[in-house]
Amino acid sequence: MGSFFITLREGFEAALIVSLVLAYLQRTGNLERHGRAVWWGLGAGVVFSLLAGSILFASVGELEGTAEALYEGTAMLMAAGVVTWMVFWMRRQAATIGRHLREQVGRSLEVGGGVALASIIFIAVAREGLETALFLFAASGESGPVLAVTAALLGLVAAAVLGVLFYRGALRLNLRTFFTVTGVLVIGFAAWLIAGGLHELGEAAESEALEGAGPIAAIVYAIGFTVMYLRGIRAPKEPAAAPGGTAATQTEG
């Protein structure tokens, strides 16, 4: 289930950015002229993410024994740190994401037109894709690649559906609640990766103490970061404008 919630959250973040950009282009009368650049950027970001994920999964196939355990353990700890950082970063950016996107899109239209606009979407999607690829690689070692990839695909489908409904105005989703709940879940999965990573490193070092420390470290990690995350949540200064032009939803993450 960790893979599902990660791709649901990451995929919806990307879909939210695309929706906000398309809505801005529509309101300013630039959708017909520059809308295609958004899809080019989205496609390039997806391809880049797939290539990065393929390299990660292919690289571990060349390793065996201690080297494999060391590689997987390190990847799990890195993934835990990345996804935790992602949750806190999104919480900080949530209040002003709408305004920042409008400013970026406006500047790109003035300076570089479609190429600059495609670059904004590419960077946003590629960032989410890299984070997702790293997490899936780490998670597949514990749950198995088939289960992890299947859950991830379901999460992406759900994220795409939510993104389309949000853009069309058919979905009135409280984004603050959505990102708060999924943020806590992601921290929990990061703690699970901490336990798995320390277990793998313990096997590589033949240290029972390191393996045994995994569950304790995971519990402390989950409780500590969850408390920090929930205490840091504040009402956003600027609700993100819904695609239809209203500001009825919030983007606190």
C-alpha positions in Angstrom: 0.0 0.0 0.0 3.0 2.3 0.5 3.6 2.4 -3.3 0.0 3.3 -3.9 -0.1 6.3 -1.5 3.3 7.5 -2.7 2.3 7.6 -6.4 -1.2 8.9 -5.5 0.3 11.9 -3.7 3.2 12.5 -6.1 1.1 12.0 -9.1 -1.6 14.3 -7.8 1.0 17.0 -7.0 2.1 16.8 -10.6 -1.5 16.8 -11.9 -2.3 19.8 -9.7 0.6 21.8 -11.1 -0.4 20.9 -14.7 -4.1 21.8 -13.9 -3.1 25.2 -12.4 -0.9 26.0 -15.4 -3.6 25.0 -17.9 -6.2 27.0 -16.0 -3.9 30.1 -16.0 -3.4 29.8 -19.8 -7.1 29.5 -20.3 -7.9 32.6 -18.2 -5.3 34.6 -20.0 -6.3 33.5 -23.5 -3.0 31.6 -24.1 -4.3 28.0 -23.9 -4.8 27.4 -27.6 -1.3 28.9 -28.5 0.7 27.4 -25.7 -1.3 24.4 -24.3 0.7 22.0 -26.4 3.9 23.0 -24.7 2.4 21.8 -21.4 1.8 18.3 -22.8 5.3 18.2 -24.3 6.8 19.1 -20.9 4.6 16.5 -19.2 5.6 13.8 -21.7 9.3 14.6 -21.4 9.1 14.5 -17.6 7.3 11.1 -17.6 9.9 9.6 -20.0 12.8 11.0 -17.9 11.2 9.5 -14.8 10.8 6.1 -16.4 14.4 6.1 -17.6 15.7 7.0 -14.1 13.6 4.3 -12.6 14.8 1.7 -15.1 18.4 2.5 -14.3 17.8 2.1 -10.6 16.1 -1.3 -11.0 18.7 -2.5 -13.5 21.6 -1.5 -11.4 20.7 -3.7 -8.5 20.5 -6.8 -10.7 24.3 -6.6 -11.2 24.9 -7.0 -7.4 25.0 -10.0 -5.1 25.4 -10.8 -1.5 26.8 -8.1 0.8 27.1 -5.6 -2.0 23.4 -6.0 -2.8 22.4 -5.6 0.9 24.5 -2.5 1.2 23.1 -1.0 -1.9 19.5 -1.7 -1.0 19.9 -0.6 2.6 21.5 2.7 1.5 18.7 3.2 -1.1 16.0 2.6 1.6 17.5 5.2 3.9 17.9 7.7 1.1 14.3 7.1 0.0 13.1 7.7 3.6 14.9 11.0 3.8 13.8 12.1 0.3 10.1 11.4 0.8 10.1 13.0 4.3 11.8 16.1 2.9 9.2 16.1 0.1 6.3 16.1 2.6 7.7 19.1 4.5 8.7 20.9 1.3 5.2 20.7 0.0 3.8 21.9 3.2 5.9 25.0 3.0 5.1 25.7 -0.6 1.4 24.9 -0.4 0.3 28.4 0.7 1.8 30.2 -2.3 2.0 27.5 -5.0 -0.7 29.1 -7.1 0.9 32.6 -7.1 4.4 31.2 -7.8 3.1 29.2 -10.7 1.3 32.1 -12.2 4.4 34.2 -11.9 6.6 31.5 -13.5 4.2 31.0 -16.3 3.8 34.7 -16.9 7.6 35.1 -17.1 8.0 32.1 -19.4 5.5 33.5 -21.9 7.3 36.8 -21.9 10.8 35.4 -22.3 10.8 32.0 -23.9 7.2 31.2 -24.9 6.4 27.5 -25.3 9.9 26.2 -24.6 10.2 27.9 -21.3 6.7 26.8 -20.4 7.4 23.2 -21.3 10.6 23.4 -19.1 8.5 24.4 -16.0 6.2 21.4 -16.4 9.2 19.1 -17.2 11.1 20.1 -14.1 8.0 19.7 -11.9 7.1 16.3 -13.3 10.7 15.0 -13.4 11.2 16.0 -9.7 8.0 14.1 -8.7 9.0 11.2 -10.9 12.6 10.9 -9.5 11.2 10.9 -5.9 8.7 8.2 -6.9 11.3 6.1 -8.7 13.6 6.1 -5.7 10.8 5.2 -3.3 9.5 2.4 -5.5 13.0 0.9 -5.9 13.4 0.9 -2.1 9.9 -0.5 -1.5 10.2 -3.3 -4.0 12.9 -4.9 -2.0 10.5 -5.4 0.9 7.1 -6.0 -0.8 8.4 -7.5 -4.2 8.6 -5.7 -7.5 5.3 -7.0 -8.9 3.2 -5.9 -5.9 5.1 -2.5 -5.7 4.7 -1.7 -9.4 1.0 -2.8 -9.5 0.2 -0.6 -6.5 2.1 2.2 -8.0 0.2 2.0 -11.3 -3.1 2.1 -9.4 -2.0 5.1 -7.5 -1.0 6.9 -10.7 -4.4 6.1 -12.3 -6.2 7.5 -9.2 -4.0 10.6 -9.3 -4.7 11.2 -13.0 -8.5 10.8 -12.4 -8.4 13.2 -9.5 -6.3 15.7 -11.6 -8.8 15.6 -14.5 -11.8 16.0 -12.2 -10.1 18.9 -10.4 -9.3 20.7 -13.6 -12.8 20.4 -14.9 -14.3 21.7 -11.7 -16.2 18.4 -11.0 -14.1 17.8 -7.8 -14.3 20.0 -4.8 -11.4 18.4 -2.9 -10.1 19.9 0.3 -6.4 19.9 -0.6 -5.2 20.8 2.8 -6.9 17.7 4.3 -5.7 15.5 1.4 -2.1 16.5 1.7 -2.2 16.3 5.5 -3.5 12.7 5.6 -1.3 11.5 2.8 1.7 13.3 4.4 1.3 11.4 7.7 1.0 8.2 5.7 4.1 8.9 3.8 6.0 9.6 7.0 4.8 6.2 8.2 6.1 4.5 5.1 9.4 6.4 5.4 9.8 5.0 8.9 9.1 1.5 7.5 11.9 2.1 5.0 14.2 3.1 7.9 13.6 -0.2 9.6 14.2 -2.1 6.3 17.3 -0.1 5.5 18.9 -0.7 8.9 18.1 -4.4 8.6 19.8 -4.6 5.2 22.9 -2.7 6.5 22.9 -4.9 9.5 23.1 -8.0 7.3 25.8 -6.4 5.2 27.9 -5.6 8.3 26.8 -8.9 10.1 25.7 -6.8 13.0 22.7 -8.1 15.0 22.6 -4.8 17.0 22.1 -2.8 13.8 19.4 -5.1 12.6 17.6 -4.9 16.0 17.8 -1.1 16.1 15.7 -0.9 12.9 12.2 -1.1 14.5 13.2 1.2 17.4 14.6 3.8 15.0 11.5 3.5 12.8 9.1 4.1 15.7 11.1 7.1 16.9 11.3 8.5 13.4 7.6 8.1 12.7 6.5 9.7 16.0 9.0 12.5 15.9 8.4 13.6 12.3 4.6 13.2 12.5 4.5 15.5 15.5 6.7 18.0 13.8 4.6 17.8 10.6 1.3 18.3 12.4 2.5 21.1 14.6 3.9 23.0 11.6 0.6 23.0 9.7 -0.9 26.5 9.4 -3.8 27.9 7.4 -2.4 28.9 4.1 -2.0 32.6 3.4 -3.3 32.3 -0.2 -5.7 29.5 -1.2 -4.8 28.0 -4.5 -7.3 29.1 -7.2 -9.4 26.3 -8.5 -9.2 25.8 -12.3 -12.5 27.5 -12.7 -11.0 30.7 -11.3 -12.4 30.5 -7.7 -10.3 30.1 -4.5 -12.5 27.6 -2.7 -9.8 24.9 -2.1 -6.7 25.0 0.0 -3.3 23.6 -0.9 -1.7 23.2 2.5 0.3 19.9 2.4 
